[in-house]
């Protein structure tokens, strides 16, 4: 019967110079981490890149001796991956899907880079239509939505700028997207994917 060495032991061994320990850790959590990243970015190449960047960051942090998550190796690695996923979306000016709006995210639909000329014209038309529809939202929701989508502000920045808590800002964003969806359905705008 093979004895399974605990993550925390492997981490200590790696910090103490056993290079093989990191290989074991990567192999052990590869599937879970890969699936997690892929579920967010939906692209194999990007998943590979983020997966590798995650472990580069993990290795650097361990080598510097900055790791102190007692026995919480996997959640820590997942958090690093999650932050890299957010960075990826920010860099590419793409909003990740809002999980709390029944998988509907108009902005990810509108940000497919590989559109042909005709598609671009249609996309611009939709963006203009959507901008007009955004104006139909209640003022508080409209304000948060514009700050988040058009100004790329974080929810803590929105919270500071509007004088409401982060939770209130998140709630307004959620309702803005739900209402925008209803307005879009009412106006029969077809989203080109």
Helices and strands as residue ranges (DSSP letters): H 7-15, H 19-41, H 44-64, H 73-91, G 99-101, H 106-109, H 117-134, H 139-149, H 155-162, H 166-187
